[in-house]
Amino acid sequence: MGLFNRKSMQQRQEDAMKMADDIGQGRGFVGKMTKAMMGSEFTESVQQATASMHQAQHVAGLRAAGVPTQTATVLTIQDTGQTINDNPHIVITLDVDGQQVALATLVSRLEIPRTGDQVLVMRDPQSGNLLYAGLAPRV
């Protein structure tokens, strides 16, 4: 190794996500101190943010693996006030095959869906949950 152990960008991101997970769960010294000093409301918001980040990574992996998507129409959008890397966390209500479904998800600030837009959704093969997969291509 050497005196200066350099980590790759991916390793630093993984370390940061692990630390954020620990803070959200109140694990370890930093997690417990954060919960004690900032309160459980703050740690719950960190936990929601990390869950959204993990979900976005999971969706990207499923799309890369070829899991099929379907289109849905945006009925309403509600901002939660949270952002991760300047990307908003929202609650989006969709019309999926004639049923209204509300999803909490992280969206790109460059591709924020609007009411009436067509978006892509997919079913998680393991859990069967509906996941937001981005804006549908415009034809």
Salt bridges, closest charged atoms under 4 A:
ASP15 OD2 - LYS7 NZ 2.72
ASP21 OD2 - HIS54 NE2 3.01
ASP22 OD2 - LYS18 NZ 3.17
ASP22 OD1 - ARG27 NH2 2.83
ASP124 OD2 - HIS58 NE2 2.95
